[in-house]
Amino acid sequence: MKELLELIARALVDQPDEVRVTEVDSEEATVLELRVAPEDLGKVIGKQGRTARSIRTILASSGKKQRKRIVFEIIE
């Protein structure tokens, strides 16, 4: 899951070396925290949050396949 998010984020941003994904597991869910360069934040969020919503949808459907709940957060 972490690798999938890194792959998507690196394709969207101008500075792919600044992409950092942290995975925190708990009993109820897996939290994926995404950090990017400040100037790339808008590209990951997208207009009216459409890109972030799409990423959440991809991660959620992939998590259902593994029977896990995935929470995606963008950290500034």
Distance bins in CASP14 RR format, pairs under 12 A and 6 or more apart:
PFRMAT RR
TARGET T0000
AUTHOR 0000-0000-0000
RMODE 2
METHOD distances of the structure
MODEL  1
1 7 0 0 0 0 0 1 0 0 0 0 0
1 8 0 0 0 0 0 1 0 0 0 0 0
1 21 0 0 0 0 1 0 0 0 0 0 0
1 22 0 0 0 0 0 1 0 0 0 0 0
1 23 1 0 0 1 0 0 0 0 0 0 0
1 24 0 0 0 0 0 1 0 0 0 0 0
1 25 0 0 0 0 0 1 0 0 0 0 0
1 29 0 0 0 0 0 1 0 0 0 0 0
1 30 1 0 0 1 0 0 0 0 0 0 0
1 31 0 0 0 0 0 1 0 0 0 0 0
1 32 1 0 0 1 0 0 0 0 0 0 0
1 34 0 0 0 0 0 1 0 0 0 0 0
1 55 0 0 0 0 0 1 0 0 0 0 0
1 58 0 0 0 0 0 1 0 0 0 0 0
1 59 1 0 0 1 0 0 0 0 0 0 0
1 60 0 0 0 0 0 1 0 0 0 0 0
1 61 0 0 0 0 0 1 0 0 0 0 0
1 62 1 0 0 1 0 0 0 0 0 0 0
1 63 1 0 0 1 0 0 0 0 0 0 0
1 64 0 0 0 0 0 1 0 0 0 0 0
1 65 0 0 0 0 0 1 0 0 0 0 0
1 66 1 0 0 1 0 0 0 0 0 0 0
1 68 1 0 0 1 0 0 0 0 0 0 0
1 69 0 0 0 0 0 1 0 0 0 0 0
1 70 1 0 0 1 0 0 0 0 0 0 0
1 71 0 0 0 0 0 1 0 0 0 0 0
1 72 0 0 0 0 1 0 0 0 0 0 0
2 8 0 0 0 0 0 1 0 0 0 0 0
2 9 0 0 0 0 0 1 0 0 0 0 0
2 19 0 0 0 0 0 1 0 0 0 0 0
2 20 0 0 0 0 0 1 0 0 0 0 0
2 21 1 0 1 0 0 0 0 0 0 0 0
2 22 0 0 0 0 1 0 0 0 0 0 0
2 23 1 0 1 0 0 0 0 0 0 0 0
2 24 0 0 0 0 0 1 0 0 0 0 0
2 25 0 0 0 0 0 1 0 0 0 0 0
2 30 0 0 0 0 1 0 0 0 0 0 0
2 31 0 0 0 0 0 1 0 0 0 0 0
2 32 1 0 0 1 0 0 0 0 0 0 0
2 33 0 0 0 0 0 1 0 0 0 0 0
2 34 0 0 0 0 1 0 0 0 0 0 0
2 59 0 0 0 0 0 1 0 0 0 0 0
2 62 0 0 0 0 0 1 0 0 0 0 0
2 70 0 0 0 0 0 1 0 0 0 0 0
2 72 0 0 0 0 0 1 0 0 0 0 0
3 9 0 0 0 0 0 1 0 0 0 0 0
3 10 0 0 0 0 0 1 0 0 0 0 0
3 19 0 0 0 0 0 1 0 0 0 0 0
3 21 0 0 0 0 1 0 0 0 0 0 0
3 23 0 0 0 0 1 0 0 0 0 0 0
3 32 0 0 0 0 0 1 0 0 0 0 0
3 59 0 0 0 0 0 1 0 0 0 0 0
3 62 0 0 0 0 0 1 0 0 0 0 0
4 10 0 0 0 0 0 1 0 0 0 0 0
4 11 0 0 0 0 0 1 0 0 0 0 0
4 21 0 0 0 0 1 0 0 0 0 0 0
4 23 0 0 0 0 0 1 0 0 0 0 0
4 30 0 0 0 0 0 1 0 0 0 0 0
4 32 0 0 0 0 1 0 0 0 0 0 0
4 34 0 0 0 0 0 1 0 0 0 0 0
4 55 0 0 0 0 1 0 0 0 0 0 0
4 58 1 0 0 1 0 0 0 0 0 0 0
4 59 1 0 0 1 0 0 0 0 0 0 0
4 60 0 0 0 0 0 1 0 0 0 0 0
4 61 0 0 0 0 0 1 0 0 0 0 0
4 62 1 0 0 1 0 0 0 0 0 0 0
4 63 0 0 0 0 1 0 0 0 0 0 0
4 65 0 0 0 0 0 1 0 0 0 0 0
4 66 0 0 0 0 0 1 0 0 0 0 0
4 70 0 0 0 0 1 0 0 0 0 0 0
4 72 0 0 0 0 0 1 0 0 0 0 0
5 11 0 0 0 0 0 1 0 0 0 0 0
5 12 0 0 0 0 0 1 0 0 0 0 0
5 19 0 0 0 0 1 0 0 0 0 0 0
5 20 0 0 0 0 0 1 0 0 0 0 0
5 21 1 0 1 0 0 0 0 0 0 0 0
5 22 0 0 0 0 0 1 0 0 0 0 0
5 23 0 0 0 0 1 0 0 0 0 0 0
5 30 0 0 0 0 0 1 0 0 0 0 0
5 31 0 0 0 0 0 1 0 0 0 0 0
5 32 1 0 1 0 0 0 0 0 0 0 0
5 33 0 0 0 0 1 0 0 0 0 0 0
5 34 1 0 0 1 0 0 0 0 0 0 0
5 35 0 0 0 0 0 1 0 0 0 0 0
5 36 0 0 0 0 0 1 0 0 0 0 0
5 44 0 0 0 0 0 1 0 0 0 0 0
5 52 0 0 0 0 0 1 0 0 0 0 0
5 55 1 0 0 1 0 0 0 0 0 0 0
5 56 0 0 0 0 0 1 0 0 0 0 0
5 58 0 0 0 0 1 0 0 0 0 0 0
5 59 1 0 0 1 0 0 0 0 0 0 0
5 60 0 0 0 0 0 1 0 0 0 0 0
5 62 0 0 0 0 1 0 0 0 0 0 0
5 63 0 0 0 0 0 1 0 0 0 0 0
5 70 0 0 0 0 1 0 0 0 0 0 0
5 71 0 0 0 0 0 1 0 0 0 0 0
5 72 1 0 0 1 0 0 0 0 0 0 0
5 73 0 0 0 0 0 1 0 0 0 0 0
5 74 0 0 0 0 0 1 0 0 0 0 0
6 12 0 0 0 0 0 1 0 0 0 0 0
6 13 0 0 0 0 0 1 0 0 0 0 0
6 16 0 0 0 0 1 0 0 0 0 0 0
6 17 0 0 0 0 0 1 0 0 0 0 0
6 18 0 0 0 0 0 1 0 0 0 0 0
6 19 1 0 0 1 0 0 0 0 0 0 0
6 20 0 0 0 0 1 0 0 0 0 0 0
6 21 1 0 1 0 0 0 0 0 0 0 0
6 22 0 0 0 0 0 1 0 0 0 0 0
6 23 0 0 0 0 0 1 0 0 0 0 0
6 32 0 0 0 0 1 0 0 0 0 0 0
6 33 0 0 0 0 0 1 0 0 0 0 0
6 34 0 0 0 0 1 0 0 0 0 0 0
6 35 0 0 0 0 0 1 0 0 0 0 0
6 36 0 0 0 0 0 1 0 0 0 0 0
6 44 0 0 0 0 0 1 0 0 0 0 0
6 55 0 0 0 0 0 1 0 0 0 0 0
6 59 0 0 0 0 0 1 0 0 0 0 0
7 13 0 0 0 0 0 1 0 0 0 0 0
7 16 0 0 0 0 0 1 0 0 0 0 0
7 19 0 0 0 0 1 0 0 0 0 0 0
7 21 0 0 0 0 1 0 0 0 0 0 0
7 34 0 0 0 0 0 1 0 0 0 0 0
7 55 0 0 0 0 0 1 0 0 0 0 0
7 58 0 0 0 0 0 1 0 0 0 0 0
7 59 0 0 0 0 0 1 0 0 0 0 0
7 62 0 0 0 0 0 1 0 0 0 0 0
8 16 0 0 0 0 0 1 0 0 0 0 0
8 19 0 0 0 0 1 0 0 0 0 0 0
8 21 0 0 0 0 1 0 0 0 0 0 0
8 32 0 0 0 0 0 1 0 0 0 0 0
8 34 0 0 0 0 1 0 0 0 0 0 0
8 36 0 0 0 0 0 1 0 0 0 0 0
8 43 0 0 0 0 0 1 0 0 0 0 0
8 44 0 0 0 0 1 0 0 0 0 0 0
8 51 0 0 0 0 1 0 0 0 0 0 0
8 52 0 0 0 0 0 1 0 0 0 0 0
8 54 0 0 0 0 1 0 0 0 0 0 0
8 55 1 0 1 0 0 0 0 0 0 0 0
8 56 0 0 0 0 0 1 0 0 0 0 0
8 57 0 0 0 0 0 1 0 0 0 0 0
8 58 1 0 0 1 0 0 0 0 0 0 0
8 59 0 0 0 0 1 0 0 0 0 0 0
8 62 0 0 0 0 0 1 0 0 0 0 0
8 72 0 0 0 0 0 1 0 0 0 0 0
9 15 0 0 0 0 0 1 0 0 0 0 0
9 16 1 0 0 1 0 0 0 0 0 0 0
9 17 0 0 0 0 0 1 0 0 0 0 0
9 18 0 0 0 0 1 0 0 0 0 0 0
9 19 1 0 1 0 0 0 0 0 0 0 0
9 20 0 0 0 0 1 0 0 0 0 0 0
9 21 1 0 0 1 0 0 0 0 0 0 0
9 32 0 0 0 0 0 1 0 0 0 0 0
9 33 0 0 0 0 0 1 0 0 0 0 0
9 34 1 0 1 0 0 0 0 0 0 0 0
9 35 0 0 0 0 1 0 0 0 0 0 0
9 36 1 0 0 1 0 0 0 0 0 0 0
9 37 0 0 0 0 0 1 0 0 0 0 0
9 40 0 0 0 0 1 0 0 0 0 0 0
9 41 0 0 0 0 0 1 0 0 0 0 0
9 42 0 0 0 0 0 1 0 0 0 0 0
9 43 0 0 0 0 1 0 0 0 0 0 0
9 44 1 0 0 1 0 0 0 0 0 0 0
9 45 0 0 0 0 0 1 0 0 0 0 0
9 51 0 0 0 0 0 1 0 0 0 0 0
9 52 0 0 0 0 0 1 0 0 0 0 0
9 55 1 0 0 1 0 0 0 0 0 0 0
9 58 0 0 0 0 0 1 0 0 0 0 0
9 59 0 0 0 0 0 1 0 0 0 0 0
9 72 0 0 0 0 0 1 0 0 0 0 0
9 74 0 0 0 0 1 0 0 0 0 0 0
9 75 0 0 0 0 0 1 0 0 0 0 0
10 16 1 1 0 0 0 0 0 0 0 0 0
10 17 0 0 0 0 1 0 0 0 0 0 0
10 18 0 0 0 0 1 0 0 0 0 0 0
10 19 1 0 1 0 0 0 0 0 0 0 0
10 20 0 0 0 0 0 1 0 0 0 0 0
10 21 0 0 0 0 1 0 0 0 0 0 0
10 34 0 0 0 0 0 1 0 0 0 0 0
10 36 0 0 0 0 1 0 0 0 0 0 0
10 37 0 0 0 0 0 1 0 0 0 0 0
10 40 0 0 0 0 0 1 0 0 0 0 0
10 43 0 0 0 0 0 1 0 0 0 0 0
10 44 0 0 0 0 0 1 0 0 0 0 0
11 19 0 0 0 0 1 0 0 0 0 0 0
11 40 0 0 0 0 0 1 0 0 0 0 0
11 43 0 0 0 0 0 1 0 0 0 0 0
11 44 0 0 0 0 0 1 0 0 0 0 0
11 51 0 0 0 0 0 1 0 0 0 0 0
11 55 0 0 0 0 0 1 0 0 0 0 0
12 18 0 0 0 0 0 1 0 0 0 0 0
12 19 0 0 0 0 1 0 0 0 0 0 0
12 34 0 0 0 0 0 1 0 0 0 0 0
12 36 0 0 0 0 1 0 0 0 0 0 0
12 37 0 0 0 0 0 1 0 0 0 0 0
12 40 1 0 0 1 0 0 0 0 0 0 0
12 41 0 0 0 0 0 1 0 0 0 0 0
12 42 0 0 0 0 1 0 0 0 0 0 0
12 43 1 0 1 0 0 0 0 0 0 0 0
12 44 1 0 1 0 0 0 0 0 0 0 0
12 45 0 0 0 0 1 0 0 0 0 0 0
12 46 0 0 0 0 1 0 0 0 0 0 0
12 51 1 0 0 1 0 0 0 0 0 0 0
12 52 0 0 0 0 0 1 0 0 0 0 0
12 54 0 0 0 0 0 1 0 0 0 0 0
12 55 0 0 0 0 1 0 0 0 0 0 0
12 74 0 0 0 0 0 1 0 0 0 0 0
13 19 1 0 0 1 0 0 0 0 0 0 0
13 20 0 0 0 0 0 1 0 0 0 0 0
13 34 0 0 0 0 0 1 0 0 0 0 0
13 35 0 0 0 0 0 1 0 0 0 0 0
13 36 1 0 1 0 0 0 0 0 0 0 0
13 37 1 0 0 1 0 0 0 0 0 0 0
13 38 0 0 0 0 0 1 0 0 0 0 0
13 39 0 0 0 0 1 0 0 0 0 0 0
13 40 1 1 0 0 0 0 0 0 0 0 0
13 41 0 0 0 0 1 0 0 0 0 0 0
13 42 0 0 0 0 1 0 0 0 0 0 0
13 43 1 0 1 0 0 0 0 0 0 0 0
13 44 1 0 0 1 0 0 0 0 0 0 0
13 45 0 0 0 0 0 1 0 0 0 0 0
13 46 0 0 0 0 0 1 0 0 0 0 0
13 51 0 0 0 0 0 1 0 0 0 0 0
13 74 0 0 0 0 0 1 0 0 0 0 0
14 36 0 0 0 0 1 0 0 0 0 0 0
14 37 1 0 0 1 0 0 0 0 0 0 0
14 38 0 0 0 0 0 1 0 0 0 0 0
14 39 1 0 0 1 0 0 0 0 0 0 0
14 40 1 0 1 0 0 0 0 0 0 0 0
14 41 0 0 0 0 0 1 0 0 0 0 0
14 42 0 0 0 0 0 1 0 0 0 0 0
14 43 1 0 0 1 0 0 0 0 0 0 0
14 44 0 0 0 0 0 1 0 0 0 0 0
15 35 0 0 0 0 0 1 0 0 0 0 0
15 36 1 0 0 1 0 0 0 0 0 0 0
15 37 1 0 1 0 0 0 0 0 0 0 0
15 38 0 0 0 0 1 0 0 0 0 0 0
15 39 1 0 0 1 0 0 0 0 0 0 0
15 40 1 0 1 0 0 0 0 0 0 0 0
15 41 0 0 0 0 0 1 0 0 0 0 0
15 43 0 0 0 0 0 1 0 0 0 0 0
15 44 0 0 0 0 0 1 0 0 0 0 0
16 36 0 0 0 0 1 0 0 0 0 0 0
16 37 0 0 0 0 1 0 0 0 0 0 0
16 40 0 0 0 0 1 0 0 0 0 0 0
16 43 0 0 0 0 0 1 0 0 0 0 0
16 44 0 0 0 0 0 1 0 0 0 0 0
17 36 0 0 0 0 0 1 0 0 0 0 0
17 37 0 0 0 0 1 0 0 0 0 0 0
17 40 0 0 0 0 0 1 0 0 0 0 0
18 34 0 0 0 0 0 1 0 0 0 0 0
18 35 1 0 0 1 0 0 0 0 0 0 0
18 36 1 0 1 0 0 0 0 0 0 0 0
18 37 1 1 0 0 0 0 0 0 0 0 0
18 38 0 0 0 0 1 0 0 0 0 0 0
18 39 0 0 0 0 1 0 0 0 0 0 0
18 40 1 0 0 1 0 0 0 0 0 0 0
18 41 0 0 0 0 0 1 0 0 0 0 0
18 43 0 0 0 0 0 1 0 0 0 0 0
18 44 0 0 0 0 0 1 0 0 0 0 0
19 33 0 0 0 0 0 1 0 0 0 0 0
19 34 1 0 0 1 0 0 0 0 0 0 0
19 35 1 0 0 1 0 0 0 0 0 0 0
19 36 1 0 1 0 0 0 0 0 0 0 0
19 37 0 0 0 0 1 0 0 0 0 0 0
19 40 0 0 0 0 1 0 0 0 0 0 0
19 41 0 0 0 0 0 1 0 0 0 0 0
19 43 0 0 0 0 0 1 0 0 0 0 0
19 44 0 0 0 0 1 0 0 0 0 0 0
19 74 0 0 0 0 0 1 0 0 0 0 0
19 75 0 0 0 0 0 1 0 0 0 0 0
20 32 0 0 0 0 0 1 0 0 0 0 0
20 33 0 0 0 0 1 0 0 0 0 0 0
20 34 1 0 0 1 0 0 0 0 0 0 0
20 35 1 0 1 0 0 0 0 0 0 0 0
20 36 1 0 0 1 0 0 0 0 0 0 0
20 37 0 0 0 0 0 1 0 0 0 0 0
20 40 0 0 0 0 0 1 0 0 0 0 0
20 74 0 0 0 0 0 1 0 0 0 0 0
20 75 0 0 0 0 1 0 0 0 0 0 0
21 30 0 0 0 0 0 1 0 0 0 0 0
21 31 0 0 0 0 0 1 0 0 0 0 0
21 32 1 0 0 1 0 0 0 0 0 0 0
21 33 1 0 0 1 0 0 0 0 0 0 0
21 34 1 0 1 0 0 0 0 0 0 0 0
21 35 1 0 0 1 0 0 0 0 0 0 0
21 36 0 0 0 0 1 0 0 0 0 0 0
21 44 0 0 0 0 0 1 0 0 0 0 0
21 55 0 0 0 0 0 1 0 0 0 0 0
21 59 0 0 0 0 0 1 0 0 0 0 0
21 72 0 0 0 0 1 0 0 0 0 0 0
21 73 0 0 0 0 0 1 0 0 0 0 0
21 74 0 0 0 0 0 1 0 0 0 0 0
21 75 0 0 0 0 0 1 0 0 0 0 0
22 30 0 0 0 0 0 1 0 0 0 0 0
22 31 0 0 0 0 1 0 0 0 0 0 0
22 32 1 0 0 1 0 0 0 0 0 0 0
22 33 1 0 1 0 0 0 0 0 0 0 0
22 34 0 0 0 0 1 0 0 0 0 0 0
22 35 1 0 0 1 0 0 0 0 0 0 0
22 72 0 0 0 0 0 1 0 0 0 0 0
22 73 0 0 0 0 1 0 0 0 0 0 0
22 74 0 0 0 0 0 1 0 0 0 0 0
22 75 0 0 0 0 1 0 0 0 0 0 0
23 29 0 0 0 0 0 1 0 0 0 0 0
23 30 1 0 0 1 0 0 0 0 0 0 0
23 31 1 0 0 1 0 0 0 0 0 0 0
23 32 1 0 1 0 0 0 0 0 0 0 0
23 33 1 0 0 1 0 0 0 0 0 0 0
23 34 0 0 0 0 0 1 0 0 0 0 0
23 59 0 0 0 0 0 1 0 0 0 0 0
23 68 0 0 0 0 0 1 0 0 0 0 0
23 70 0 0 0 0 1 0 0 0 0 0 0
23 71 0 0 0 0 0 1 0 0 0 0 0
23 72 0 0 0 0 0 1 0 0 0 0 0
23 73 0 0 0 0 0 1 0 0 0 0 0
24 30 1 0 0 1 0 0 0 0 0 0 0
24 31 1 0 1 0 0 0 0 0 0 0 0
24 32 1 0 0 1 0 0 0 0 0 0 0
24 33 1 0 0 1 0 0 0 0 0 0 0
24 70 0 0 0 0 0 1 0 0 0 0 0
24 71 0 0 0 0 1 0 0 0 0 0 0
24 72 0 0 0 0 0 1 0 0 0 0 0
24 73 0 0 0 0 1 0 0 0 0 0 0
24 75 0 0 0 0 0 1 0 0 0 0 0
25 31 1 0 0 1 0 0 0 0 0 0 0
25 32 0 0 0 0 0 1 0 0 0 0 0
25 68 0 0 0 0 1 0 0 0 0 0 0
25 69 0 0 0 0 0 1 0 0 0 0 0
25 70 0 0 0 0 0 1 0 0 0 0 0
25 71 0 0 0 0 0 1 0 0 0 0 0
26 68 0 0 0 0 0 1 0 0 0 0 0
26 69 0 0 0 0 1 0 0 0 0 0 0
26 70 0 0 0 0 0 1 0 0 0 0 0
26 71 0 0 0 0 1 0 0 0 0 0 0
27 68 0 0 0 0 0 1 0 0 0 0 0
27 69 0 0 0 0 0 1 0 0 0 0 0
28 68 0 0 0 0 1 0 0 0 0 0 0
28 69 1 0 0 1 0 0 0 0 0 0 0
28 70 0 0 0 0 0 1 0 0 0 0 0
28 71 0 0 0 0 1 0 0 0 0 0 0
29 59 0 0 0 0 0 1 0 0 0 0 0
29 60 0 0 0 0 0 1 0 0 0 0 0
29 63 0 0 0 0 1 0 0 0 0 0 0
29 67 0 0 0 0 0 1 0 0 0 0 0
29 68 1 0 0 1 0 0 0 0 0 0 0
29 69 1 0 1 0 0 0 0 0 0 0 0
29 70 1 0 0 1 0 0 0 0 0 0 0
29 71 1 0 1 0 0 0 0 0 0 0 0
29 72 0 0 0 0 0 1 0 0 0 0 0
29 73 0 0 0 0 0 1 0 0 0 0 0
30 59 0 0 0 0 1 0 0 0 0 0 0
30 60 0 0 0 0 0 1 0 0 0 0 0
30 62 0 0 0 0 0 1 0 0 0 0 0
30 63 0 0 0 0 1 0 0 0 0 0 0
30 66 0 0 0 0 1 0 0 0 0 0 0
30 67 0 0 0 0 0 1 0 0 0 0 0
30 68 1 0 1 0 0 0 0 0 0 0 0
30 69 1 0 0 1 0 0 0 0 0 0 0
30 70 1 0 1 0 0 0 0 0 0 0 0
30 71 1 0 0 1 0 0 0 0 0 0 0
30 72 0 0 0 0 1 0 0 0 0 0 0
30 73 0 0 0 0 0 1 0 0 0 0 0
31 59 0 0 0 0 0 1 0 0 0 0 0
31 68 0 0 0 0 0 1 0 0 0 0 0
31 69 0 0 0 0 1 0 0 0 0 0 0
31 70 0 0 0 0 1 0 0 0 0 0 0
31 71 1 0 1 0 0 0 0 0 0 0 0
31 72 0 0 0 0 1 0 0 0 0 0 0
31 73 1 0 0 1 0 0 0 0 0 0 0
31 74 0 0 0 0 0 1 0 0 0 0 0
31 75 0 0 0 0 0 1 0 0 0 0 0
32 55 0 0 0 0 1 0 0 0 0 0 0
32 56 0 0 0 0 1 0 0 0 0 0 0
32 58 0 0 0 0 0 1 0 0 0 0 0
32 59 1 0 0 1 0 0 0 0 0 0 0
32 60 0 0 0 0 0 1 0 0 0 0 0
32 62 0 0 0 0 0 1 0 0 0 0 0
32 63 0 0 0 0 0 1 0 0 0 0 0
32 68 0 0 0 0 0 1 0 0 0 0 0
32 69 0 0 0 0 0 1 0 0 0 0 0
32 70 1 0 0 1 0 0 0 0 0 0 0
32 71 1 0 0 1 0 0 0 0 0 0 0
32 72 1 0 1 0 0 0 0 0 0 0 0
32 73 1 0 0 1 0 0 0 0 0 0 0
32 74 0 0 0 0 1 0 0 0 0 0 0
32 75 0 0 0 0 0 1 0 0 0 0 0
33 70 0 0 0 0 0 1 0 0 0 0 0
33 71 0 0 0 0 1 0 0 0 0 0 0
33 72 0 0 0 0 1 0 0 0 0 0 0
33 73 1 0 1 0 0 0 0 0 0 0 0
33 74 1 0 0 1 0 0 0 0 0 0 0
33 75 1 0 1 0 0 0 0 0 0 0 0
33 76 0 0 0 0 0 1 0 0 0 0 0
34 40 0 0 0 0 0 1 0 0 0 0 0
34 41 0 0 0 0 1 0 0 0 0 0 0
34 43 0 0 0 0 0 1 0 0 0 0 0
34 44 1 0 0 1 0 0 0 0 0 0 0
34 45 0 0 0 0 0 1 0 0 0 0 0
34 51 0 0 0 0 0 1 0 0 0 0 0
34 52 0 0 0 0 1 0 0 0 0 0 0
34 55 0 0 0 0 1 0 0 0 0 0 0
34 56 0 0 0 0 0 1 0 0 0 0 0
34 59 0 0 0 0 0 1 0 0 0 0 0
34 71 0 0 0 0 0 1 0 0 0 0 0
34 72 1 0 0 1 0 0 0 0 0 0 0
34 73 1 0 0 1 0 0 0 0 0 0 0
34 74 1 0 1 0 0 0 0 0 0 0 0
34 75 1 0 0 1 0 0 0 0 0 0 0
34 76 0 0 0 0 0 1 0 0 0 0 0
35 41 0 0 0 0 1 0 0 0 0 0 0
35 44 0 0 0 0 1 0 0 0 0 0 0
35 73 0 0 0 0 1 0 0 0 0 0 0
35 74 0 0 0 0 1 0 0 0 0 0 0
35 75 1 0 1 0 0 0 0 0 0 0 0
35 76 0 0 0 0 1 0 0 0 0 0 0
36 42 0 0 0 0 1 0 0 0 0 0 0
36 43 1 0 0 1 0 0 0 0 0 0 0
36 44 1 0 1 0 0 0 0 0 0 0 0
36 45 0 0 0 0 1 0 0 0 0 0 0
36 51 0 0 0 0 0 1 0 0 0 0 0
36 52 0 0 0 0 0 1 0 0 0 0 0
36 55 0 0 0 0 0 1 0 0 0 0 0
36 74 1 0 0 1 0 0 0 0 0 0 0
36 75 0 0 0 0 1 0 0 0 0 0 0
36 76 0 0 0 0 1 0 0 0 0 0 0
37 43 0 0 0 0 1 0 0 0 0 0 0
37 44 0 0 0 0 1 0 0 0 0 0 0
37 76 0 0 0 0 0 1 0 0 0 0 0
38 44 0 0 0 0 0 1 0 0 0 0 0
38 74 0 0 0 0 0 1 0 0 0 0 0
38 75 0 0 0 0 0 1 0 0 0 0 0
38 76 1 0 0 1 0 0 0 0 0 0 0
39 76 0 0 0 0 0 1 0 0 0 0 0
40 46 0 0 0 0 0 1 0 0 0 0 0
40 51 0 0 0 0 0 1 0 0 0 0 0
40 74 0 0 0 0 0 1 0 0 0 0 0
40 76 0 0 0 0 0 1 0 0 0 0 0
41 49 0 0 0 0 0 1 0 0 0 0 0
41 51 0 0 0 0 0 1 0 0 0 0 0
41 52 0 0 0 0 0 1 0 0 0 0 0
41 74 1 0 0 1 0 0 0 0 0 0 0
41 75 0 0 0 0 1 0 0 0 0 0 0
41 76 1 0 0 1 0 0 0 0 0 0 0
42 48 0 0 0 0 0 1 0 0 0 0 0
42 49 0 0 0 0 1 0 0 0 0 0 0
42 50 0 0 0 0 0 1 0 0 0 0 0
42 51 0 0 0 0 1 0 0 0 0 0 0
42 52 0 0 0 0 1 0 0 0 0 0 0
42 74 0 0 0 0 1 0 0 0 0 0 0
42 76 0 0 0 0 0 1 0 0 0 0 0
43 49 0 0 0 0 0 1 0 0 0 0 0
43 50 0 0 0 0 0 1 0 0 0 0 0
43 51 1 0 0 1 0 0 0 0 0 0 0
43 52 0 0 0 0 0 1 0 0 0 0 0
43 55 0 0 0 0 0 1 0 0 0 0 0
43 74 0 0 0 0 0 1 0 0 0 0 0
44 50 0 0 0 0 0 1 0 0 0 0 0
44 51 1 0 0 1 0 0 0 0 0 0 0
44 52 1 0 0 1 0 0 0 0 0 0 0
44 53 0 0 0 0 0 1 0 0 0 0 0
44 54 0 0 0 0 0 1 0 0 0 0 0
44 55 1 0 0 1 0 0 0 0 0 0 0
44 56 0 0 0 0 0 1 0 0 0 0 0
44 72 0 0 0 0 0 1 0 0 0 0 0
44 73 0 0 0 0 0 1 0 0 0 0 0
44 74 1 0 0 1 0 0 0 0 0 0 0
44 75 0 0 0 0 0 1 0 0 0 0 0
44 76 0 0 0 0 0 1 0 0 0 0 0
45 51 1 0 0 1 0 0 0 0 0 0 0
45 52 1 0 1 0 0 0 0 0 0 0 0
45 53 0 0 0 0 1 0 0 0 0 0 0
45 54 0 0 0 0 0 1 0 0 0 0 0
45 55 0 0 0 0 1 0 0 0 0 0 0
45 56 0 0 0 0 0 1 0 0 0 0 0
45 72 0 0 0 0 0 1 0 0 0 0 0
45 73 0 0 0 0 0 1 0 0 0 0 0
45 74 1 0 0 1 0 0 0 0 0 0 0
45 75 0 0 0 0 0 1 0 0 0 0 0
45 76 0 0 0 0 0 1 0 0 0 0 0
46 52 1 0 0 1 0 0 0 0 0 0 0
46 53 0 0 0 0 1 0 0 0 0 0 0
46 54 0 0 0 0 1 0 0 0 0 0 0
46 55 0 0 0 0 1 0 0 0 0 0 0
46 74 0 0 0 0 0 1 0 0 0 0 0
47 53 0 0 0 0 0 1 0 0 0 0 0
47 54 0 0 0 0 0 1 0 0 0 0 0
48 54 0 0 0 0 0 1 0 0 0 0 0
49 55 0 0 0 0 1 0 0 0 0 0 0
49 56 0 0 0 0 1 0 0 0 0 0 0
49 57 0 0 0 0 0 1 0 0 0 0 0
49 74 0 0 0 0 1 0 0 0 0 0 0
50 56 0 0 0 0 0 1 0 0 0 0 0
50 57 0 0 0 0 0 1 0 0 0 0 0
51 57 0 0 0 0 0 1 0 0 0 0 0
51 58 0 0 0 0 0 1 0 0 0 0 0
51 72 0 0 0 0 0 1 0 0 0 0 0
51 74 0 0 0 0 0 1 0 0 0 0 0
52 58 0 0 0 0 0 1 0 0 0 0 0
52 59 0 0 0 0 0 1 0 0 0 0 0
52 72 1 0 0 1 0 0 0 0 0 0 0
52 73 0 0 0 0 1 0 0 0 0 0 0
52 74 1 0 0 1 0 0 0 0 0 0 0
53 59 0 0 0 0 0 1 0 0 0 0 0
53 60 0 0 0 0 0 1 0 0 0 0 0
53 72 0 0 0 0 1 0 0 0 0 0 0
53 74 0 0 0 0 0 1 0 0 0 0 0
54 60 0 0 0 0 0 1 0 0 0 0 0
54 61 0 0 0 0 0 1 0 0 0 0 0
54 72 0 0 0 0 0 1 0 0 0 0 0
55 61 0 0 0 0 0 1 0 0 0 0 0
55 62 0 0 0 0 0 1 0 0 0 0 0
55 70 0 0 0 0 0 1 0 0 0 0 0
55 71 0 0 0 0 0 1 0 0 0 0 0
55 72 1 0 0 1 0 0 0 0 0 0 0
55 73 0 0 0 0 0 1 0 0 0 0 0
55 74 0 0 0 0 1 0 0 0 0 0 0
56 62 0 0 0 0 0 1 0 0 0 0 0
56 63 0 0 0 0 0 1 0 0 0 0 0
56 69 0 0 0 0 0 1 0 0 0 0 0
56 70 0 0 0 0 1 0 0 0 0 0 0
56 71 0 0 0 0 1 0 0 0 0 0 0
56 72 1 0 1 0 0 0 0 0 0 0 0
56 73 0 0 0 0 1 0 0 0 0 0 0
56 74 0 0 0 0 0 1 0 0 0 0 0
57 63 0 0 0 0 0 1 0 0 0 0 0
57 64 0 0 0 0 0 1 0 0 0 0 0
57 70 0 0 0 0 0 1 0 0 0 0 0
57 72 0 0 0 0 1 0 0 0 0 0 0
58 64 0 0 0 0 0 1 0 0 0 0 0
58 65 0 0 0 0 0 1 0 0 0 0 0
58 70 0 0 0 0 1 0 0 0 0 0 0
58 72 0 0 0 0 1 0 0 0 0 0 0
59 65 0 0 0 0 0 1 0 0 0 0 0
59 66 0 0 0 0 0 1 0 0 0 0 0
59 68 0 0 0 0 1 0 0 0 0 0 0
59 69 0 0 0 0 0 1 0 0 0 0 0
59 70 1 0 1 0 0 0 0 0 0 0 0
59 71 0 0 0 0 1 0 0 0 0 0 0
59 72 1 0 1 0 0 0 0 0 0 0 0
59 73 0 0 0 0 0 1 0 0 0 0 0
60 66 0 0 0 0 0 1 0 0 0 0 0
60 68 0 0 0 0 1 0 0 0 0 0 0
60 69 0 0 0 0 1 0 0 0 0 0 0
60 70 1 0 1 0 0 0 0 0 0 0 0
60 71 0 0 0 0 1 0 0 0 0 0 0
60 72 0 0 0 0 1 0 0 0 0 0 0
61 68 0 0 0 0 0 1 0 0 0 0 0
61 69 0 0 0 0 0 1 0 0 0 0 0
61 70 0 0 0 0 1 0 0 0 0 0 0
62 68 0 0 0 0 1 0 0 0 0 0 0
62 69 0 0 0 0 0 1 0 0 0 0 0
62 70 1 0 0 1 0 0 0 0 0 0 0
62 72 0 0 0 0 0 1 0 0 0 0 0
63 69 1 0 0 1 0 0 0 0 0 0 0
63 70 1 0 1 0 0 0 0 0 0 0 0
63 71 0 0 0 0 0 1 0 0 0 0 0
63 72 0 0 0 0 0 1 0 0 0 0 0
64 70 0 0 0 0 1 0 0 0 0 0 0
END
